[in-house]
Amino acid sequence: MNIRSGILLIFLLTFIVGSCSANPEIGYSGVKRPGFWSLLRINSELDSIKSQLKSRLSFGDIHALKEYLQTLKLRDQLKASDTFNQTFPVSAGIFNGALKSDSLNGFDQLIFLYRNLGDRNAEAAVLNSYGLSHALNGKMDDALRLINQAKDLNLEVNNRAAVRNNYLTLQRINRYRGNLSEALKYNEAILMIDLNAKNNRFLAEAYMDHAEILTSQKNFTEAESLVLRKALPLYYYGLKDKIGTIRCYDQLADTYHQQKKFTQAKWFYIQSNMLARKINNPLEIVNSLINLAHVKMSIGDYQLALMDYKEAEQLSVKNRYTNKLIELKSNLADVYNKLGNAGAASSAFSEFKVMKETFLRTIQ
């Protein structure tokens, strides 16, 4: 028996004995066992985010709802980016599916195993998975450190797909935290990978992420140029991707709106709306109507804005877009106030409060 085989055998025996001594029945009643080992906790809590959201929403802050939904989106993206090689089946008795407070000790054992076996790909995958686990539990500094370690290992073994995945996660976490310069740096690395790979789908997405970060930095000229010259031609002509094209229109419109270039902003939101209607995508129609109404509110076209909000409301009711309806009730209260219709404004705000409280109960 060679040294590596001996190390593996010792690791497996240690792990199995540890599992059995902690739980002689190898499993807990009522716990559904996952098919494979995973370092990610299935039910990651967002307690601090929830408490902040409740506090701000209690004062009618609609932006808190949008931020919370963005956080849920990030959580889903992080979970989807877990690339850990699912090596240990439950049938072997190595992992019983009970995620306890000490379950992450398995990380140290796996790192020890893979380092001694010289499996750098597997070691990088475990580091990435562990980093994601930290991110999902709000430990962002630890997450960035571990995912950077995974990225460095993947660079050593020239695993380009894994490197891209690491860069994308680093970009998303930094962007979420408001570290836009770091996010831009990582996205530039993604662009280089995609340009070399000539993957137009990934490239278009990376261009759009880059433009959004630039817009957040108020670098409007570069953001506009990137969408018009790079992303939009790829989506429209190369990929013939209608949803991607709508994303380009919306990004351009947002860039112009922030610069108070209202005519251009309206034009691109109208293009977005027309394309969404053409492909019969109700959610994109609602989004474009809300955005178009925001521009009209900015220039004092309150009656026209009301028409857009009302159509968006009807579509949201029909398609049960609950979160959009909460936003729209707040918008309607605002526009009715601008129009001097105090009764309608009060009614819309009352509906907003009821829907807000219902939403708050769902996230307890």
C-alpha positions in Angstrom: 0.0 0.0 0.0 1.5 3.4 -1.0 1.5 6.4 1.2 -1.4 8.2 -0.6 -3.6 5.2 -0.3 -2.8 4.9 3.4 -3.7 8.5 4.0 -7.0 8.1 2.2 -7.8 5.0 4.2 -7.0 6.7 7.5 -9.2 9.7 6.5 -12.2 7.5 5.6 -11.9 5.5 8.8 -11.6 8.6 10.9 -14.6 10.2 9.2 -16.8 7.2 9.4 -16.0 6.5 13.1 -16.6 10.1 13.9 -20.0 10.1 12.2 -21.0 6.8 13.9 -19.9 7.9 17.4 -21.8 11.1 17.1 -24.8 9.3 15.8 -24.9 5.5 16.1 -27.8 5.2 13.7 -26.0 7.1 11.0 -28.8 9.5 10.3 -31.5 11.5 12.1 -35.2 10.8 12.0 -37.0 13.3 9.9 -33.9 14.5 8.1 -33.9 14.0 4.4 -30.4 13.0 3.4 -28.9 14.7 0.4 -27.5 12.5 -2.3 -24.0 13.8 -2.0 -21.6 15.7 0.4 -22.0 19.5 0.3 -20.3 22.2 2.3 -23.1 24.6 1.7 -25.8 24.9 4.4 -29.2 24.4 2.8 -31.1 27.0 4.9 -28.7 29.9 5.1 -30.2 32.7 7.3 -30.3 36.4 6.5 -31.3 37.5 9.9 -29.4 40.9 9.9 -30.8 41.7 6.5 -34.3 40.8 7.5 -34.2 42.9 10.6 -32.8 45.9 8.7 -35.5 45.4 6.0 -38.3 45.3 8.6 -37.0 48.4 10.3 -36.8 50.4 7.1 -40.0 49.1 5.6 -41.9 50.0 8.7 -41.2 53.6 7.8 -42.3 53.0 4.2 -38.9 52.7 2.6 -39.6 50.9 -0.7 -35.9 50.9 -1.5 -35.4 48.4 1.3 -37.6 45.9 -0.5 -35.6 46.3 -3.7 -32.3 45.8 -1.8 -33.7 42.7 -0.1 -34.7 41.2 -3.4 -31.2 42.0 -4.7 -29.8 40.1 -1.7 -31.9 37.1 -2.5 -30.7 37.2 -6.1 -27.1 37.3 -4.9 -27.8 34.3 -2.6 -29.2 32.3 -5.4 -26.3 33.2 -7.7 -23.8 32.1 -5.0 -25.6 28.8 -4.5 -25.6 28.2 -8.2 -21.9 28.8 -8.5 -20.9 26.0 -6.1 -18.7 23.7 -8.2 -17.6 21.3 -5.5 -16.9 17.9 -7.0 -19.6 15.6 -5.5 -17.2 12.8 -4.5 -18.7 11.2 -1.4 -22.1 9.5 -1.9 -24.2 8.9 1.2 -24.5 5.2 0.4 -20.8 4.9 1.5 -21.8 6.1 4.9 -19.4 9.0 4.9 -21.9 11.8 5.4 -25.3 11.4 7.0 -26.9 14.6 5.9 -27.2 16.2 9.4 -25.7 19.7 9.1 -24.6 20.5 12.6 -22.5 23.3 14.0 -19.4 21.2 13.6 -20.2 20.0 10.1 -17.6 22.4 8.6 -14.9 20.4 10.3 -15.2 18.3 7.2 -13.6 21.2 5.2 -10.3 20.8 7.1 -10.3 17.1 6.6 -11.1 17.4 2.9 -8.3 20.0 2.5 -5.9 17.7 4.3 -6.9 14.8 2.1 -6.7 16.6 -1.3 -3.4 18.3 -0.5 -1.8 15.0 0.4 -3.3 13.4 -2.7 -2.0 16.3 -4.8 -5.5 16.9 -6.3 -5.3 20.6 -6.8 -8.6 20.8 -8.7 -10.5 19.2 -5.9 -8.7 21.4 -3.3 -9.7 24.5 -5.2 -13.3 23.3 -5.5 -13.5 22.8 -1.7 -12.0 26.2 -1.0 -14.6 27.7 -3.4 -17.4 25.9 -1.7 -16.3 26.9 1.8 -15.9 30.5 0.7 -19.5 30.4 -0.7 -20.7 29.0 2.6 -19.1 32.0 4.5 -20.7 34.4 2.0 -24.1 33.0 2.5 -23.7 33.4 6.2 -22.6 37.0 5.9 -18.9 36.5 6.5 -17.8 38.3 3.4 -14.1 39.0 4.3 -13.5 35.3 4.9 -15.4 34.4 1.8 -13.3 36.7 -0.4 -10.1 35.3 1.2 -11.1 31.6 0.5 -12.4 32.2 -3.0 -9.2 34.1 -3.9 -7.2 31.1 -2.7 -9.4 28.9 -4.9 -8.8 31.2 -7.8 -5.0 31.1 -7.3 -5.1 27.3 -7.3 -7.2 27.2 -10.4 -4.8 29.5 -12.2 -2.0 27.1 -11.3 -3.7 24.2 -12.9 -5.0 26.3 -15.7 -8.7 25.4 -15.0 -10.1 28.3 -17.0 -13.8 27.6 -16.4 -13.2 27.4 -12.6 -11.1 30.6 -12.7 -13.9 32.4 -14.5 -16.4 31.2 -11.9 -14.1 32.4 -9.1 -13.7 35.8 -10.7 -17.5 36.1 -11.2 -18.2 35.3 -7.6 -15.5 37.8 -6.4 -17.0 40.5 -8.7 -20.6 39.9 -7.4 -19.6 40.0 -3.7 -17.5 43.1 -4.1 -20.3 44.8 -6.1 -22.8 43.9 -3.5 -20.6 45.4 -0.8 -20.1 48.6 -2.9 -16.5 47.9 -3.6 -16.9 48.9 -7.3 -13.3 49.4 -8.2 -12.6 45.8 -7.0 -15.7 44.5 -8.8 -14.5 46.3 -12.0 -11.0 44.7 -11.7 -12.5 41.2 -11.5 -14.9 41.8 -14.3 -12.0 43.0 -16.5 -10.4 39.6 -15.8 -13.6 37.9 -16.9 -13.7 39.9 -20.1 -10.2 38.7 -21.0 -11.1 35.1 -20.4 -14.3 35.4 -22.5 -12.5 37.3 -25.3 -9.9 34.5 -25.5 -12.5 31.8 -25.4 -14.7 33.6 -28.0 -17.8 32.8 -26.0 -20.3 35.4 -27.2 -22.9 34.5 -24.6 -20.6 35.0 -21.7 -18.9 37.9 -23.4 -22.2 39.8 -23.8 -23.1 39.2 -20.1 -19.7 40.4 -19.0 -20.0 43.5 -21.1 -23.3 44.3 -19.4 -22.0 43.6 -16.0 -19.1 46.0 -16.8 -21.5 48.7 -18.0 -23.7 48.4 -14.9 -20.6 48.8 -12.6 -19.4 51.8 -14.7 -22.9 53.4 -14.4 -22.8 52.9 -10.6 -19.5 54.7 -10.7 -21.1 57.5 -12.7 -18.8 56.7 -15.6 -21.7 57.2 -18.0 -19.7 57.8 -21.3 -17.8 54.6 -21.0 -20.8 52.6 -19.9 -22.9 54.0 -22.9 -20.1 53.2 -25.3 -19.7 49.6 -24.0 -23.4 48.8 -24.4 -23.8 50.5 -27.8 -20.6 49.1 -29.4 -20.2 45.8 -27.7 -23.1 44.3 -25.8 -26.1 45.4 -27.9 -24.6 44.2 -31.3 -23.8 40.8 -29.7 -27.3 40.4 -28.2 -29.2 41.8 -31.2 -27.2 40.5 -34.2 -25.0 37.7 -32.9 -27.2 35.9 -30.4 -30.6 37.2 -31.5 -31.4 37.3 -27.8 -34.5 39.4 -27.1 -34.2 39.4 -23.3 -30.5 40.4 -23.6 -31.5 43.2 -26.0 -34.1 44.5 -23.5 -31.4 44.5 -20.8 -29.3 46.7 -23.1 -32.2 49.1 -23.8 -32.9 49.4 -20.0 -29.3 49.9 -19.2 -28.9 52.7 -21.8 -32.1 54.3 -20.6 -31.0 54.2 -17.0 -27.6 55.8 -17.9 -29.4 58.6 -19.7 -32.0 59.1 -16.9 -29.3 59.5 -14.3 -27.7 62.2 -16.5 -31.1 63.9 -16.9 -31.1 63.2 -20.6 -34.8 62.5 -20.4 -35.6 62.3 -24.2 -33.0 59.6 -24.7 -34.1 57.8 -21.6 -37.7 57.7 -22.7 -36.8 56.5 -26.2 -34.9 53.5 -24.9 -37.5 52.6 -22.4 -40.1 52.7 -25.2 -37.9 50.4 -27.3 -37.7 48.1 -24.3 -41.5 48.2 -23.9 -42.2 47.5 -27.5 -39.8 44.5 -27.7 -41.3 43.1 -24.5 -44.8 43.3 -26.0 -43.5 41.7 -29.2 -42.3 38.7 -27.4 -45.2 38.8 -24.9 -43.2 39.0 -21.8 -45.5 40.5 -19.1 -42.7 41.0 -16.5 -40.5 42.9 -18.9 -43.6 45.0 -20.0 -44.3 45.9 -16.3 -40.6 46.8 -15.7 -40.5 49.0 -18.8 -43.8 50.7 -17.8 -42.5 51.5 -14.3 -39.2 52.8 -15.6 -40.9 54.9 -18.2 -43.2 56.3 -15.6 -40.2 57.2 -13.4 -38.8 59.3 -16.3 -42.2 61.0 -16.8 -42.3 61.8 -13.1 -38.9 63.4 -13.4 -40.1 65.8 -16.0 -43.5 66.5 -14.4 -45.7 64.5 -16.8 -47.7 63.2 -13.9 -50.8 62.3 -15.8 -48.9 60.2 -18.4 -46.9 58.6 -15.6 -50.2 57.6 -13.9 -51.3 55.9 -17.0 -48.1 53.8 -17.2 -48.3 52.9 -13.5 -52.0 51.9 -13.8 -51.3 49.6 -16.8 -48.3 48.1 -14.9 -50.6 47.6 -11.9 -53.2 45.7 -14.0 -50.6 43.4 -15.5 -49.1 42.8 -12.0 -52.5 41.8 -10.6 -53.2 39.5 -13.6 -49.8 37.8 -13.3 -49.5 37.9 -9.5 -46.3 40.0 -9.3 -46.7 40.7 -5.6 -43.4 42.5 -5.2 -44.1 44.7 -8.1 -47.5 45.5 -6.7 -46.0 46.7 -3.4 -43.7 49.0 -5.4 -46.5 50.2 -7.6 -48.8 51.1 -4.7 -46.0 53.3 -3.3 -45.5 54.9 -6.8 -49.3 55.5 -7.2 -49.4 57.2 -3.8 -46.6 59.5 -4.9 -48.1 60.4 -8.3 -51.6 61.0 -6.9 -50.0 63.4 -4.4 -48.3 65.2 -7.3 -51.7 65.5 -9.0 -53.3 66.9 -5.9 -55.7 63.9 -5.5 -55.3 63.4 -1.7 -58.1 60.8 -1.5 -56.5 58.5 -4.1 -53.1 59.0 -2.6 -54.3 58.0 0.8 -56.1 54.9 -0.6 -53.0 53.8 -2.5 -50.8 54.4 0.5 -53.2 52.3 2.7 -53.0 49.5 0.2 -49.2 49.8 0.2 -49.1 49.5 4.0 -51.3 46.4 4.0 -49.3 44.7 1.3 -46.0 45.7 3.0 -47.2 44.2 6.4 -48.2 41.0 4.6 -44.8 40.8 2.9 -43.0 41.4 6.3 -44.9 38.4 7.8 -43.6 36.2 5.0 -40.0 36.9 5.9 -40.2 36.3 9.7 
